[in-house]
Amino acid sequence: MGLYKKKKRHKNFMSSNVEKMKTLHKNLEFTATEQYKLIRTNLDFTLPENEKCPVIGVTSSMRGEGKSTTSINLSYVFAEKGSKVLLIDGDLRLPSVAKKLEIPSSPGLADLLRGKGAQISEFKSHLLENWFVLPSGDIPPNPSELLGSSRMENILNKLREIFDYIIIDLPPVNIVSDAVSISSLISGMIVVIREEYTEKKELDRCIRQLKLSNVKVLGCVINGAKSGTGTYSKYKNYYQTDPRGVRK
């Protein structure tokens, strides 16, 4: 995991050397820890400069690519730096954030979207003072409609007044339309790819869907990449480079 950049200009591509399937930055190997920090640093170059509380979506082309683990660890390292961060489990079909963190799954986002009240203090993590985790809540019958609703927009607008960063774990783009339905409400999307698992045609389809929905793709995180493999070369030419050297 690491966003490749040249001097102060970024390239929208993140690659991992090592990924241990442990959740939380403090439990990871040194290499993985440093790569999450590198992603954090380079996102600061990628995100709009003066935007108050960027909302970052994390998705993948299909399941099993590590998007939830990436969401958790990335939000953790932002909070560890001192920012006030909210992680939202926006996968309202097969949520996994609460399970990975061993916290109750309800109340959560779905409950807020259905008008059930909750105090943000309820979602404060015991691990870091400034890290908050909003689980999925009870699984609703209409996730896509809820994520793209005016109520979701209102909730995010209120949360933006409280936090420095919001990171949303979203379902895979090629499986359901949920990640696309929230596209107008987020600052940009990170796409997670798994070494020797993600099919290029699936990645092509995923990126195409995001672009058709006018989603800003912030970059791609490659999970499970072995050091010294040709994975970066395999995927880097997928992105078209503009005259400023920024990978899209």
C-alpha positions, 0 to 999 in steps of 0.5 A, spaced: 500 500 500 503 506 498 501 512 493 506 513 488 508 520 487 513 524 484 516 530 488 509 534 490 505 531 484 501 525 486 500 519 481 493 516 483 496 509 484 497 506 491 501 499 491 502 494 497 508 490 499 505 486 504 498 485 507 497 481 514 490 480 515 490 483 522 486 489 523 488 495 526 495 499 524 498 497 531 498 490 530 501 490 523 508 489 520 512 495 520 512 494 512 504 495 512 504 500 517 509 505 513 505 503 507 498 506 510 502 512 513 504 513 506 497 512 503 495 517 508 500 522 506 499 522 499 491 523 500 493 529 503 496 531 496 490 528 492 484 531 496 482 538 495 486 543 499 481 547 502 475 542 503 472 541 510 472 534 512 473 530 506 469 524 505 473 518 502 469 512 499 473 505 499 470 500 494 473 494 490 470 491 484 468 484 487 468 481 494 474 479 498 479 484 496 480 487 502 476 494 502 474 493 509 481 492 512 483 498 508 478 502 511 479 500 518 487 501 518 486 508 513 481 511 518 486 509 524 492 512 521 489 518 520 486 518 527 493 516 530 496 523 527 491 527 531 485 528 526 478 527 528 476 521 524 469 517 523 469 510 519 462 509 517 460 502 515 456 503 508 456 496 506 449 495 508 448 488 505 454 484 508 457 489 513 464 487 516 467 493 520 463 491 527 465 484 526 473 485 525 473 490 530 469 486 535 464 491 537 456 491 536 453 492 529 447 496 532 445 502 532 449 504 526 448 508 519 441 504 517 438 506 524 440 513 523 437 513 515 431 511 518 430 516 523 432 513 529 436 518 533 443 516 536 449 521 539 455 521 536 459 519 543 456 512 542 461 511 537 467 513 540 472 508 539 476 506 546 482 505 542 483 512 540 480 518 543 479 521 536 477 515 532 469 514 531 466 508 528 459 508 526 457 501 524 452 499 519 446 498 524 440 493 522 440 491 515 435 495 511 431 492 505 433 498 500 441 500 501 442 503 495 436 508 496 438 510 503 445 511 501 443 516 495 438 519 499 437 526 502 437 524 509 444 521 507 446 527 505 443 531 511 447 526 516 454 527 512 453 535 512 452 534 520 458 530 521 462 534 516 461 539 522 464 535 527 470 531 524 476 532 520 475 526 515 470 521 514 471 514 511 466 510 508 467 502 507 462 501 501 460 495 497 463 492 491 462 496 485 460 490 480 456 487 485 451 492 487 450 499 485 450 502 492 457 505 491 455 509 485 449 511 488 453 515 494 457 518 488 455 525 489 456 525 496 463 524 497 470 527 495 473 521 492 473 514 491 479 509 493 479 502 489 482 496 493 485 491 488 488 484 491 494 481 488 493 474 484 485 475 485 482 481 482 481 480 474 483 486 470 476 486 466 473 486 473 477 492 475 476 495 468 468 495 469 469 498 476 473 504 474 468 505 468 462 505 472 465 510 477 467 514 471 460 514 468 458 516 475 463 522 475 466 519 481 473 522 482 478 516 483 483 518 488 487 511 487 488 504 487 490 500 493 493 493 492 493 488 497 497 482 498 502 484 493 509 480 494 515 485 494 519 485 487 513 482 483 510 486 477 504 487 480 505 495 479 507 494 472 501 490 471 496 495 473 499 502 472 498 502 464 491 502 466 491 509 468 491 514 463 497 520 464 495 527 463 500 532 461 502 534 468 504 527 470 497 525 474 495 518 473 487 517 473 
